Amino acid sequence: MFVRIALLLIATVFAVAVAAHRSSGAGPEHRYLVKPGDTLWSIATAHYAGDPREGIWKIERRNGLAGATIQPGERLVLPAN
């Protein structure tokens, strides 16, 4: 009887572990193609609420940018809010 309960408990724990998935809770990242005239400020203002400087920081950090210079045609990953 004890073995059956232990096996049932192990199977339940395993099923829950397989069914569960990790969630960042912030939503997916988006890709953005830089257009002529775009700046990090304009992109951050259009895609993030609040202070654009925080959005710029997120974009720079996620894309490994050393500064605020971006070029048309460049593809950026916009992190979730």
C-alpha positions in Angstrom: 0.0 0.0 0.0 2.8 2.4 0.9 4.6 1.7 -2.4 1.5 2.5 -4.4 1.0 5.8 -2.6 4.7 6.7 -3.0 4.5 5.9 -6.7 1.3 7.9 -7.1 2.9 10.8 -5.4 6.0 10.6 -7.5 4.0 10.4 -10.7 1.9 13.4 -9.6 5.0 15.5 -8.9 6.5 14.5 -12.2 3.3 15.4 -14.1 3.1 18.8 -12.5 6.8 19.5 -13.2 6.4 18.6 -16.8 3.2 20.6 -17.2 4.5 23.7 -15.5 6.5 26.2 -17.5 8.6 29.2 -16.6 7.0 32.6 -17.1 8.7 36.0 -17.0 5.3 37.6 -16.7 6.3 40.5 -18.8 5.4 39.2 -22.2 7.5 38.4 -25.3 10.3 40.5 -26.7 9.7 42.2 -30.1 12.0 42.9 -33.0 12.2 46.3 -34.5 13.7 47.4 -37.8 15.3 50.8 -37.5 13.9 53.3 -40.0 15.6 56.5 -41.3 15.2 59.2 -38.7 14.7 56.8 -35.8 16.5 57.5 -32.5 16.5 55.4 -29.4 14.5 58.1 -27.8 11.8 58.0 -30.4 11.7 54.2 -30.3 11.5 54.1 -26.5 8.8 56.8 -26.4 6.7 54.8 -28.9 7.1 51.4 -27.2 7.5 52.1 -23.4 5.3 54.0 -21.0 6.9 56.5 -18.6 10.4 57.9 -18.7 11.9 57.2 -22.1 15.4 57.0 -20.5 14.4 53.7 -18.9 13.3 52.3 -22.2 16.6 53.5 -23.9 18.5 51.7 -21.1 16.6 48.5 -21.7 17.1 48.6 -25.4 20.9 49.4 -25.1 21.4 46.7 -22.5 19.4 44.0 -24.4 21.2 44.7 -27.7 24.7 45.3 -26.4 24.9 48.8 -27.7 27.8 50.9 -26.5 26.0 54.2 -27.1 22.9 55.7 -28.5 23.9 55.6 -32.2 21.7 53.3 -34.4 21.6 53.0 -38.2 18.6 52.5 -40.5 18.2 48.8 -41.3 19.6 47.7 -38.0 17.4 45.2 -36.2 16.8 45.7 -32.5 15.2 43.5 -29.9 12.8 45.4 -27.8 12.6 43.8 -24.3 9.2 43.4 -22.7 8.0 46.1 -20.4 
